[in-house]
Amino acid sequence: MSTTVVTEFFAMPGRGDDVAKLVLEILGESLQHEGCEDIRILRDQDDADHVAGLTRWAERHNYTDYLAWRTSHGFTATLEAMLTQPLVIHYYDEAFQGQGMAVRNR
């Protein structure tokens, strides 16, 4: 079963665009990392300085290996220099997925 990972980035005031841009710039490499199945980058509609990554990995260790690789190459430090707090990371098992009416009526 895949692992869904939500990574939250709380940017310093006014730095949300910079954080989102940096995260988007590395997507190509991220998608190529072993075990990566899906990546979505989200922006909070009510707080432009709150960015999140919604990702799916074949196994949890694939994400932790990826994060260790990013950290060893200095990316995490560069990113966290723009944040008000360290990365907030949550790991989830999927309990249910369903399509709503808007999707079914396409």
Secondary structure, DSSP 8 states (H G I E B T S, - for coil): --EEEEEEEEB-TT-HHHHHHHHHHTHHHHHHSTTEEEEEEEEETTEEEEEEEEEEESSHHHHHHHHHHHHHTTHHHHHHTTBSS--EEEEEE-------HHHHT-
